[in-house]
């Protein structure tokens, strides 16, 4: 069995930072120690002096576009961009083509990932207005959860029937992850801006069309239903200060039935950035005000927000280079999400320990993932070595996304992912993806 020793490295794990050594044996972490581990008989020794070791990030919201939308992205390209960004496991959404709304279509995606994904993977099952029977067949030990679009987005899987939602929240025992934007509010706002600007709506109107009220009306209904039926609810990509009042930071995460996620773009950008970035920061829900951004940052720090994610959702450059009404929402993020969080650490917004907690530990806890998300003996060796003193600029020639662009182009980062391990295998090393191994299907202790 192959062994790898990472020695003399600063380990960040479970709210502790210490100089130490990690021995990997096969797929798992064999030993974590603050005293040197014998090198005799070890196949590979890596000296991590001056570097940091963190558990691989687990991204609970990505759109890798396969099947059916592979002109934008696919499991092979985007999983490689993910490991280059320190994301070792991902959970992918059902708004592919066809939508993942039957058990057979769900299995098809798992089969594709087993062939092509270099990172670990799980896939959400998609709820519609008429597939509750199929939803209830989903195995909670092998599937991350059920996704409900309570607002229209790419793929138009809108679930807007109140009786359907009542049935789902009352009967589904899996985690229910929701995209929350009220469609009636959005359409009313859109009609106003169409009348005002016709086909020339400015990008800056996006957070006014998909506004705070649209988000809050939908999120509050989801929380109301989850409370009524004691369902396990996870509200994705919180984008407004007002929504934060719906969530509790007094309970331990393991005791929460209702949880919330924040995405990197809502913590990084604000509505002032539409002038420069335009459609390249057009997401659903919209990037909103600096006040909303600051509230989200504070909610991450005080545990009102439970986990961090990317909502990686690429489109081609040709699709994005369009007018407001034609440009789709979403953008590629997995290669740079960790780096953006680390830049905010350097700015004093967050601590490194807290980012590790929110992006690794707490995702594993919230989803009850088996043996991942921590640097612990016996756990899978999903690990990332980070250089905290490496100045570089995001450019087209260092992007791994199939779509070939990034909202972070031109951004200077001062940290860099140096090496990434997935299941004990070195899959990314100083700018190069190392082929020859595959990720594994995530399992859940439920």
N, C-alpha and C positions, 0 to 999 in steps of 0.2 A: 504494500500500500504506500503510495507516494506521500512524502512528508515535506512540509515547508515550515521554516522557522522565520518569523518576523521578530527581529530583536532590536532593542534600544529605541523603541518608538514610544511616543506619547499617546496613551490609550484614553479615549473619551467614551465612557460607558456608564450608564445608570447613575448619572449626576456626579461622577467622579472623573478626575483627570489625573493620570499618574504615568510615570515612566515604567515601561514593562516589556514583556515578551509574550508572543503568542505562537503556539505550535499547532499546525494544521496536520491532521492525519486523514488522508482520503478526502471525503466531503465535509468532515466535521472539525470543529475546534477541539483539540485534544487537551491543551493546557493553556491557561492564562496565568502569568506569574509576574510578580514585581522583582523577582530575583532571576538571574540568568538561567536559561534552560540549556542543557548539554547539547552541543552541536553534533556529537558523534552519531553517525548513521543517518543524519538528516539529509534528504536529497537536495533541497534548495534552501539557502540561507540568505535572507534579505536584511540588510542593515538599515533600519528606519531612523537613524539618528537625524534629528531636526525635523522629522515628519510627524503627522498625526494619523492615528488609526481610529476609524469610526465604523460602526455597523453599516452595511449597505442600506441605502434608502429603500423604502417600500412605498411606491407611488400608487395610491388607491384610486386614481382617476386619469386614465389616458385613453386616447383614440388613435389606434394604430392603423385604422382604415382598411383592414383586410378581414373578410373578402369584399370585393365589389367596388372599392374606391382606391385601388392600388396605384392609380396615377398620382395620388397625393402622398402615399406612404404605404409601408407594409410591415409585417412582423419582423422580417429580417433586418431591414434598414433601421427601423426605429428602436428595436431592442439593442442594437449595437450603439446607437446614439445614447441610449439610456445608460448602458454600462460605462460609456465614456464620461457620463455625467455623474457616476457614482450611484445610480439607481440599479439595484440588483434584482428587484422584484416589482412587477406591475400588475394592476388590475384594469382590464380593458372594457370599454363600454359597448353596448349592444346596437348602436345606431350605424351598423355597417349595412351592406347590401348583399343578400337580404338581411333584414333586421333579425337579431338573435332572439327569436320569440317562440321557438320550439326546442325541445330537448335534442332533437337530431341536429338542428343548426348550431346549437351550443357545442355539441360534441365535434362537429366539423371544425370549429375554431380551435378547440383543444388539439385536434389532430394536426392542424396547420402549425400551431405553436410548437408542438413536439418536434416538428421537422426543422423549423426555421429560427426559433427564438434562442438567443444566447443568454437571456435573462430568465429568471423564474417568472411564472405567469399564472393568472387566474382571469376568468371572464364573468362579467355580470350577465345575468339573465334579464331579458327585457320584458317589462309589463306593457300590455296594450289595454284598450278598452274592452277586449273580449277574450283574453287568454288566461284567465285566473286558474283554470284547470291545469294548464301547462306549468304555470308558476309554481303551483303546489307540488309538482313532481320533482322540483329541484332538490338535489342532495346537499344539505348544509355542511357536510364534512368535506366536500370536494369543490364547492362553488362559493365565491366570496359573498354574493348577495344578489338582490333583485334591484334593477334600476328602473325608476319611474320618472319620466319627463313630465313634470307638472307645469311645463312651459315649453313652447316649441323651440327647437334648435336644429342643428344639422341632422337631417334624416326624418324630421317631422314625426316623431313617435309620441306626440302629445296624448296624454291621458287626462281627459277633462270631464269625464263622467263621474259625478259625485257617488253614485251607487257602486261603480267600479272601485273607486278609491276606498269606500267603506268596506267592501268585500275584501280588498287586498289587505288593508290594515288590520282587519279583524281576524283573518284566516292565515295570513302568511307568517311563518315563524322565523324566516330568515331575516337578516339585516336588510332593510329597505333603504336604498340610497336615492335621494331625490334631487332633481334639478328643479328649483323653485322660482318661477316667474309667472305671474298671472297674465294669461293670454288676453283676456278682455281689456285689461289696463294697457297692455302693449299695443293692441290694435287701435284703441281709442287715441293713444298718443301718436301712433304712426299716421293715422288719418289727419291729425292736426298738422303734423310737419309736412305731409304730402301736399296739403292745401296751401301751406305757407311757402314751401320751396319747390313744389312739383317734383321733378326728377333730380334736383340738385341739392338734396338734403346734405348738410355738412356732416362729416364724421363726428364732430363735437356734439351732435344731437343724440348720439347713441345712448349715453347715460341718461338723457332726458326722455327718450322713448322707452327704453328698458330701465325705468327709474326706480327709486327707492320704494315707492308704493307698490309697484308690480312685484318686486322681490318680497316685501314684507307680507303682502296679502297671501301670497302662495306659501311662504315659509310658515306663517302663523297657522294656516289651515293644516299643513302637514303635521305641525306640532300638536295641534288640537286633536287630529285623528289618532296620532300615536299615543297621546295621553289617554284618550277615550278607550283605546283597545290594548294599552300597554304593549304596543308594538316596538320593535327595535328600529329606530329611525336614525339615519345619518344624512344630514343636510349638507350637500356639496357646495363648494365655491361661494361662501358667504362674501358679499360685496358691499354691504352697507352697515353703517353704525346702528341703525334702527333694529335690524334683525338680531343683533347681539343680545338684546333684552329677552329673547326667547330661550336662551340657553343658560345652564347652571354651571357655575364653577366651584360649587361647594362640595359636591360629591366626588369620590374617587372615580376615575375613568371606568374601572371594572364594575361599578355600581350604576352607571348611567344607562338609561334606556334611550335617551335622545342626545345625539352628539352632532358636532359641526366641524367642517373642514374649511381651511383657507388655502388659496392658491397663490403661487409666487407672484403672478402679475398684479393681483389685487393688493399685495403688500409692497410692490415695487413702483408701479406706475400710478399716475393720477390723471384726471381729465385734462390737465394742462399739457399732457404729452400727445394728445390727439393732433395738435398743430404740427408737430414734427413727424410723428409716427403714422398718423392717419389710419388706414385700414389694417395696418400691421399690429395694432393693439385693439382691434375690434374683436371682442369676445362676448359671449353670452354666459352669465350676466356681464354687464358692461363694467369696465374700469370707471370708477366714479371719482368723487372729490378727494382732495388731500385730507380732509377731515375724516372721511370714511376710511381712508388708508391708515391714518394714525390710530383710529379706533380698532381696526383689525389687528394692527401690530400690538396694541395694548392687550387685546383679547387673546392673542397668542401667548403673551407673557403671563397673563393671569389665569390661564387654563379655561377660559370660556370657549376658545377654539381648541379642539382636541387633537387634530392632526393637520399636517401640511401635505400638499400635493402640487401637481403641475397643471392638470387639465390640458396636457399636450394634445393639440388638435390641429394638425397641419393641413394646409391647402396649398395648391400650386401658386407660384408667383403671378401667373397669368390670371388666376381666379381672384387673388387679392388686389391686383392692380385694376380695380373697378370703382364705379361710383358707389355711394352708400347703399343703395337698394340692391345692387348686384354683387357686391363683395361679401363673401361668406364670413361668418364669425369663427374665430379660432386661430391658433398659431402654434408653431413647434417650440417646445420648452424643455424636454427632458435632458438635453445635453448641458443646459446652463442653469437649471433650477437650483441645484445645490450651491453652485458658485454664487448665485445671487443671494441666497440665504447667508452664505459665509461672508459676503461683502457687507451685509447688514450687521453681521456679528462684529466685523472690524470697525464699523461705524458706531458701535455701542448700542444698537437697537435691541439685539438679542445676545444671549450667551451661547457659546458653542454647545455646552451641555444641554441647553433647552432645545436647540435646533435638532440635535440628535434624538432627544426624547420625543419631540413632536413628529419627526419625519421617519423615525425607525421604531423605537420602543413602543410608542403609543399606537401606531398603526397595527403592529403585531398584537397588542393587547386588545384593541377595539374589535379586530376581526378574528381574534382567537387563532392566530396563525401558528401552526406547529413548528416549534424549534427555529424561529427566525426573528430577526430584529434586535438581537442583543449579542454582545461579545461574551458568550458563556460557554463553559466546557460542555460538550455534548450537542451544542447547537450547530447548525449548518454554517460553514465558513463563508458567509457573504460579507465581505470586508472591503473597505476603501482606504487607501493611503492618500493623504492630502498634503500637498506642499503649501504652506501658509505664506510663503515668501516667493511668489513667482508672478511677475508682472507681464501681462499679455493682453492682446486685443482680439475680440471676436471678429472674424472676417469670413467671407464666403469660402475661402480655401481651407478653413479648419472646421467647417460644418460637416456633420455626418447625416443630417436629415435628408431624406429623399427629395423633399421640396426645395432644398438648396437656399433657404433664407432663414433669418432669425430676427425677432424683434430686438434682440440684444446686439445686432451688428453695430460695430463701432464702439461698443462698451469695453472699457479697460477693466479687467479683473486683476486682483492681486493674489488670488489663490488658484490652485490648479489640482485637478484630480490626476494623481501620478499612476496609481495602480488600482485595479478593481478585481476582486475575487468573487466568483459565483460558485457555490458548492465546492469550495476548496480549489477551484481551477482559476489560474490567472487568465483573465479574458481581455484585460486592457492594460497596456503598459506604455507609459510615456508617449501617448499620441497614436499608438497602434492597437487595433482590435486584433486579438489572437484567436484564430479560428480553431475548430476541432472539438469543441465541447458544446453541449446544449443545456439550457435551463431546465428546471423541473416544475411540474404542476404544484402549486401551493395546496397544502392541506390545512384543515381547520378543526380545532378541538371543540366541537359543539355537540 
